Amino acid sequence: DHNLDEAAALLKKAGYVDSDKDGVVDAVTEKGVTKLSLRLVVNETTDNVLRKDAAQTVAEQLRKVGIEVTVEALEWDAYEKAVEEKDYDLLMAGIYLGNTPELSPILGTDGASNIGEYSDVALDKALAELRNARDEEAFADAYVVLQQRLAQDLPLIGLCFRNHMLMVSDEIEGVSQPQDFNAYYGIEQWYMIEPTPTPTPEPTDEITIW
């Protein structure tokens, strides 16, 4: 829920208040005053500014409760390096899912795309049950556990889920994963198939009367 008062109360409970009234909360410790200032890293390309715009919106919203956020929009190579070295406080990324989402790579303990290295035994078990589910009831039960664990631990926060539809001629094959900002992604793997010729009817002397 969008509740600024509750957010401020949670920050205060964690020891962060705006002691010098500069609009940014801070924590006073024996070592001095520490401002709550974060770096939000996001990938930026010339043909996809959506994530940068979303990151700026997140920064503006967090500023309203006294959290200072600096958005760093990086080109792909620098972005990959920051992700690999975990050189960020917050990270905004996009994930492409199939028709039946397989979340193990993202949330599983040994997932190849588990950037935050999140690990939870109960969630790993739920992911395994999802993969092995043979009926809708087993599938739904596993998803209940999955959702409960995600709501409790918040290893990641989903901002939006975008649905798209791409209509392709049945004469084109090899279209596997078009991107939302580039419908021609992977075009080098596309190919045309020869349409099946329509048989030419044999001439006949028969006359059909309607």
C-alpha positions as CSV (number, residue, x, y, z in Angstrom):
1,D,0.0,0.0,0.0
2,H,1.1,3.6,-0.7
3,N,1.3,5.0,2.9
4,L,3.9,7.7,3.5
5,D,3.1,7.9,7.2
6,E,3.7,4.2,7.7
7,A,6.9,4.3,5.7
8,A,8.2,7.2,7.8
9,A,7.2,5.3,11.0
10,L,9.2,2.2,9.8
11,L,12.2,4.3,9.0
12,K,12.0,5.9,12.5
13,K,11.7,2.4,14.1
14,A,14.9,1.5,12.2
15,G,16.7,4.5,13.6
16,Y,16.4,6.9,10.7
17,V,15.0,10.4,11.3
18,D,15.7,13.8,9.6
19,S,17.7,15.2,12.5
20,D,19.0,18.2,10.5
21,K,15.8,19.0,8.7
22,D,17.4,18.8,5.2
23,G,14.8,16.4,3.8
24,V,17.0,13.3,4.0
25,V,16.7,10.9,7.0
26,D,19.8,9.9,8.8
27,A,21.0,7.6,11.6
28,V,23.0,9.0,14.5
29,T,25.6,6.6,15.8
30,E,28.9,6.7,17.7
31,K,30.7,7.2,14.4
32,G,28.6,10.2,13.5
33,V,25.6,11.0,11.2
34,T,24.9,8.6,8.3
35,K,22.5,9.8,5.6
36,L,20.3,7.2,4.0
37,S,21.6,7.8,0.5
38,L,21.3,5.0,-2.1
39,R,22.5,4.3,-5.6
40,L,20.0,2.8,-8.0
41,V,21.6,1.2,-11.0
42,V,19.7,0.7,-14.2
43,N,20.5,-0.3,-17.8
44,E,19.9,2.4,-20.4
45,T,19.8,2.0,-24.2
46,T,18.8,4.6,-26.8
47,D,15.8,2.5,-27.9
48,N,14.5,1.7,-24.4
49,V,14.3,4.5,-21.9
50,L,11.4,2.9,-20.0
51,R,13.6,1.5,-17.2
52,K,15.4,4.8,-16.7
53,D,12.1,6.6,-16.5
54,A,10.8,4.1,-14.0
55,A,14.0,4.4,-11.9
56,Q,13.6,8.2,-11.8
57,T,10.0,7.7,-10.6
58,V,11.1,5.3,-7.8
59,A,13.8,7.8,-6.7
60,E,11.2,10.6,-6.6
61,Q,8.8,8.5,-4.5
62,L,11.5,7.4,-2.0
63,R,12.6,11.0,-1.7
64,K,9.1,11.8,-0.3
65,V,9.9,9.8,2.8
66,G,13.5,11.1,3.1
67,I,15.5,8.5,1.2
68,E,17.9,10.1,-1.2
69,V,18.4,8.0,-4.3
70,T,20.9,8.7,-7.1
71,V,19.9,7.0,-10.4
72,E,22.9,5.7,-12.4
73,A,21.9,4.8,-16.0
74,L,24.6,2.6,-17.5
75,E,25.4,1.3,-20.9
76,W,25.2,-2.5,-21.2
77,D,28.8,-3.4,-20.6
78,A,29.1,-1.2,-17.5
79,Y,25.7,-2.4,-16.3
80,E,26.8,-6.1,-16.6
81,K,30.0,-5.3,-14.7
82,A,28.0,-3.5,-11.9
83,V,25.7,-6.5,-11.6
84,E,28.5,-9.0,-11.5
85,E,30.5,-7.1,-8.9
86,K,27.3,-6.2,-7.0
87,D,28.3,-2.5,-7.2
88,Y,24.9,-1.0,-6.4
89,D,22.5,-0.4,-3.5
90,L,19.4,-0.9,-5.6
91,L,19.1,-2.6,-9.0
92,M,16.4,-2.3,-11.6
93,A,16.3,-5.1,-14.1
94,G,13.9,-6.7,-16.5
95,I,13.0,-10.4,-16.8
96,Y,11.4,-12.2,-19.7
97,L,9.1,-15.1,-18.7
98,G,7.5,-17.8,-20.8
99,N,3.9,-18.7,-21.0
100,T,4.3,-21.0,-18.0
101,P,6.8,-19.0,-15.9
102,E,9.8,-21.0,-14.5
103,L,11.1,-18.9,-11.6
104,S,13.8,-21.3,-10.4
105,P,16.6,-19.4,-12.3
106,I,15.6,-16.2,-10.7
107,L,14.6,-17.3,-7.1
108,G,16.1,-20.8,-6.7
109,T,19.1,-21.1,-4.4
110,D,21.4,-22.1,-7.3
111,G,19.5,-20.1,-10.0
112,A,21.7,-18.8,-12.8
113,S,19.9,-15.4,-12.7
114,N,19.5,-15.2,-8.9
115,I,21.4,-11.9,-8.8
116,G,20.7,-11.2,-5.1
117,E,21.8,-14.8,-4.1
118,Y,18.5,-15.3,-2.3
119,S,18.1,-18.7,-0.7
120,D,15.1,-20.2,1.1
121,V,14.5,-23.9,1.7
122,A,10.7,-23.6,1.7
123,L,10.7,-21.7,-1.5
124,D,13.1,-24.1,-3.2
125,K,10.7,-26.9,-2.3
126,A,7.8,-25.0,-3.7
127,L,9.7,-24.4,-7.0
128,A,10.5,-28.1,-7.2
129,E,6.8,-29.0,-6.6
130,L,5.8,-26.5,-9.4
131,R,8.1,-28.2,-11.8
132,N,6.7,-31.7,-10.9
133,A,3.0,-30.7,-10.6
134,R,0.8,-33.1,-12.6
135,D,-2.6,-31.4,-11.9
136,E,-4.0,-27.9,-11.3
137,E,-4.5,-28.5,-7.6
138,A,-0.8,-29.4,-6.9
139,F,0.2,-26.5,-9.1
140,A,-2.0,-24.1,-7.2
141,D,-0.9,-25.4,-3.8
142,A,2.8,-24.9,-4.7
143,Y,2.1,-21.3,-5.9
144,V,0.4,-20.4,-2.6
145,V,3.6,-21.3,-0.7
146,L,5.7,-19.5,-3.3
147,Q,3.6,-16.3,-3.0
148,Q,3.6,-16.4,0.8
149,R,7.4,-16.7,1.0
150,L,7.9,-13.9,-1.5
151,A,5.5,-11.6,0.4
152,Q,7.4,-12.4,3.6
153,D,11.0,-12.0,2.4
154,L,10.7,-9.7,-0.6
155,P,13.8,-10.9,-2.3
156,L,12.7,-8.7,-5.2
157,I,9.9,-6.4,-5.9
158,G,7.9,-6.6,-9.2
159,L,7.0,-3.1,-10.5
160,C,4.9,-4.2,-13.5
161,F,4.1,-7.1,-15.8
162,R,3.8,-6.2,-19.4
163,N,1.9,-8.4,-21.9
164,H,2.5,-8.1,-25.6
165,M,1.2,-9.9,-28.7
166,L,3.2,-10.3,-31.9
167,M,1.3,-11.5,-35.0
168,V,3.5,-13.5,-37.4
169,S,2.8,-15.0,-40.8
170,D,2.5,-18.8,-40.7
171,E,5.2,-18.8,-43.4
172,I,7.8,-17.5,-41.0
173,E,9.6,-19.8,-38.6
174,G,12.3,-19.2,-35.9
175,V,10.6,-16.4,-34.0
176,S,11.3,-17.3,-30.4
177,Q,11.6,-14.3,-28.1
178,P,10.8,-10.9,-29.5
179,Q,11.6,-8.0,-27.1
180,D,9.0,-5.4,-26.1
181,F,11.2,-2.6,-27.4
182,N,12.4,-4.5,-30.5
183,A,9.9,-6.6,-32.4
184,Y,12.7,-7.7,-34.8
185,Y,15.0,-9.1,-32.0
186,G,16.7,-12.3,-33.3
187,I,15.6,-11.6,-36.9
188,E,18.8,-13.3,-38.1
189,Q,17.3,-16.6,-37.0
190,W,14.0,-16.2,-38.8
191,Y,13.4,-18.0,-42.1
192,M,10.6,-18.5,-44.6
193,I,9.1,-21.8,-45.4
194,E,7.7,-22.7,-48.8
195,P,3.9,-22.5,-48.8
196,T,2.2,-25.7,-49.9
197,P,1.0,-25.1,-53.4
198,T,-2.8,-25.4,-53.9
199,P,-3.5,-28.3,-56.3
200,T,-4.8,-27.3,-59.7
201,P,-8.1,-29.1,-60.2
202,E,-8.2,-31.4,-63.2
203,P,-10.4,-30.3,-66.1
204,T,-13.7,-32.1,-66.3
205,D,-16.6,-32.2,-68.7
206,E,-19.1,-32.6,-65.9
207,I,-21.6,-29.8,-65.3
208,T,-22.9,-29.1,-61.9
209,I,-26.3,-27.3,-61.7
210,W,-27.0,-25.3,-58.5
